Amino acid sequence: MKEIDLVYRTMYAELAQRSFDASFDAAFPVTGNFLKIPVDGRDYWYFHDTHATPARRYAGPVSDPEITSRVTTFKRFKDDFRGRRKLVSTLTREAGLAAPERTTGDIVEVLEKAGLFRLRGVLVGTVAFQNYSALLGVRLPGAAMQTGDADFAQFHSISATIGDSLPPILDVLHTIDPSFRAIPHSADGRQSTQYANDHNYKVEFLRPNRGSDDHTDKPAIMPALGGTAAEPLRFLDFLIYEPIRTVMLHKAGVPVLVPAPERYAVHKFIIAGRRLNDANGLAKRDKDIHQARLLIEALTLTRQQDALASVFAEAWNRGPHWRAGINLGMSFLHKDHRQHVDASLA
C-alpha cells in the first residue's frame, strides 16, 4: 500500500470543496435567507424561501463548521462543472484512485441531489469504503470495493425532528431506472427498507437500534427520507456518529457523508463475529476483516493511529458485549495481520 502524490491529494481536497460549494448553492438559491432555529436544546440552520415549496428547508447543525461557514458568507460560487469533471478524470486515470461503477455512482448522485446528505443521511457499507482511498490518499485494492448494493443510514431522532424530507424514494430512484421496485419487509409487508431494480441491484436504508431487542427486525418509517422505512441495526450508532464530508469520484464529483474511516474499521471487527456461518455469511465476514485490516494499514501509513486508538477505546469501554464482539472479530485476523493491528493500536 502506498500514499498517492501530494499534488493529487491537494487536487482531491480542492474537488471536495468545489463539489460541496456547488451542491450548497444548488440547494439554496439567492431568493431566500438562513435562520438559526433551536430544536431540543441545539441550534440548526434552516433556509427560508417564500418562492419555494416547502418554504423552509433544513440546512444542517450550527455545530458543523463547514455548514456555518457557508451560511455566514452565503455568496455565489460559479459552478464549474467541466473543471470539476476534469479533476475527477485526473484523479481516477492518473492517480489511480477508486471510482464507483456507473449504477452505484448514479444512485448516490440522485439521492445527493434530492437532499439525502443535507438531511444527515450517511453512506455506509462497501460503497462508503470505496471513498476511503481518495480520502486517505492511498491506493486500496479494488477487490475490497466490489459490491452490488448501496446502503444508507440515518438516526431516527434526526429524521423525526428536522421537519424536512426527500421526495418519495421510489420517485427519486425512478429518475435513473424505472425498474426499481419496493421490496416488502419480511416482518411488515406494508413497509419497505430495500429497493431493487431488474438487475437485482439493491438500495437499502438503515437506522441504529439503541433500544430493547423488541425493536429488532421491526422497520421504522423515516420521515426525512421520503417516508421509506429503515432496518434497525445494533452498533450502527457507533458507525455513523460524527460522519465526515468527502466527495465520490463520479462525473463531476458527488459530495457525500461517510463514517470516519477509523469507526468503519472498528465497526467491521464488531459485525464480523455476528455473521451467519453459511457460505454467504462467511464470505461477508472475510470481506469485513479484509476491509478493517486495509483501513488500519492505511491509517497507520498516514499517521492517524491516534484517531484509530481513540475510537477503539471508545468502543471497548462501551461494555462487555462490545469487548466480546471486538475480540471475536479480531480473532479472525491472520496472526501476522493481528500483530500489525496490535502494534498500530499500541
ZADREN-794417 format. One record per residue (C-alpha): x, y, z. Coordinates in steps of 0.25 Angstrom, whole numbers, plus 5000, padded with zeros to 4 digits. Example, Ala and Ser with C-alpha at 12.3 -4.5 7.8 and 13.67 -1.06 7.14 Angstrom:
2
504949825031
505549965029
REM end
This chain:
346
500050005000
500550144996
500150284998
499850364986
500650484982
500350614989
499950684977
498750584975
498450594990
498350744988
497550734976
496550644983
496350744994
496050854984
495050764977
494350734990
494250874994
493750914980
492750804979
492150844993
492050984989
491350954976
490350854984
490150964994
489851074984
488850984976
488050954989
487951094994
487751204984
487951354986
486451374987
486451325002
487151345015
487651265026
487051255040
487651195053
486651115060
486751045073
486250895074
486350815086
487450895092
488350905079
488351015069
488150975054
488151055041
486851065033
486751125019
485451215017
485051245003
483651285000
483851254986
484051104988
483150994993
483350965005
483751105009
484651055020
485750955018
486750885027
488250925024
489050865036
489450885050
490151015054
491250925061
491650875047
492750975043
492650955028
491150985028
491251105037
492451165029
491651155016
490351215023
491151335029
491751365015
490651325007
491151364994
491051304980
492151214974
492151194959
491851044957
493051004948
492450864945
493550844934
494650884943
494150784954
493950674944
495450694939
495950684953
495150554955
495750494942
497150534946
496950464960
496450334954
497250324942
498650384946
498550364961
497850224960
496850264971
495550174972
494350224965
492950154967
492350074955
491350154948
490050104954
490550124968
491050264965
489750304958
488950254970
489750334980
489750454971
488250454970
488050434985
489050544988
488350644979
487050604986
487650644999
488050515006
489350565011
488850705014
487850635023
488950565030
488850435023
490150355023
490650265012
491150135019
491549995014
492549965003
492150084995
492650175006
493850085007
494150124992
494350264996
495450245006
496550224996
496450374991
496050425005
497250365012
498150385000
498550234998
498350134987
497450024993
497249884986
496049884976
495549744981
495149804994
494249904988
493349814979
491849824983
490449804977
489749894986
489750034993
489450055007
489050185014
488750215029
488150325038
487850335052
486350325054
486350445064
486950535053
485950485043
484750515052
485150655057
485750735045
484450765039
484950745024
484950625015
485350565002
484350534991
483850394992
485050294990
484450224978
484150354971
485650384973
486150244968
485250244956
485950364951
487150274947
486450144946
484950124945
485049974948
485350004963
484249944972
484049944987
484349804994
483249775005
483949755018
483849615024
483349665037
482349765032
481949755017
481349895018
482749955019
484049945011
485449975015
486049915002
485849954987
486349874975
486449884960
486249774949
487749744951
487549724965
488449844970
487949874983
487750004991
487549995006
487250095017
487750065032
487550125045
488250105059
487550015069
488050065083
486750015090
486249885094
486249755086
484749775083
485149875072
486049765065
485449735051
484449845053
484549955042
484250095045
483750205036
484850315034
484050445032
485250515026
485550405016
484350415007
483550325016
484350205014
484550105026
485950075031
486449945036
486949955051
488349905054
489149895066
490549965067
490150055055
490050185064
491550165067
491850155052
491050285047
491350375059
492050495054
492150455040
493150535031
492950605018
493650565005
493450544990
493150424982
493950414969
492750414960
492450504948
492850644953
492950594968
491750564977
491850614991
491550515002
491550485017
492250355021
492750295034
494050335039
495050225034
495450185048
494050165052
493850085040
495049995043
494649965057
493149945054
493549845043
494249755055
492949765063
492049725052
492949615046
492649525058
491149545056
491149485042
490449355040
491249225038
490749195024
491449225011
490949365009
491149405024
492649345023
492949425010
492349555017
493249525029
494449515021
494149645014
493949715027
495249665033
495949705020
495449845019
495749865034
497149825032
497349905020
496850035027
497650015039
498849995030
498450125023
498250205036
499650155041
500250195027
499650335028
500050345043
498650345048
498850245059
498350335070
496950355064
496950195062
497350175076
496350275082
495150215074
495650075078
495650115093
494250175092
493650045086
494449965096
493950045108
492450025104
492349895111
492549745111
491749715099
492549815091
493849765096
493449625093
493049665079
494349735076
495149615082
494349515073
494549595061
496049615063
496149465065
495949445050
497149525046
498349445041
499449455052
500349545044
499249645042
498849635056
500249675061
500149795051
498849835057
499249815071
500549905068
499650015062
498750015074
499950015084
REM end
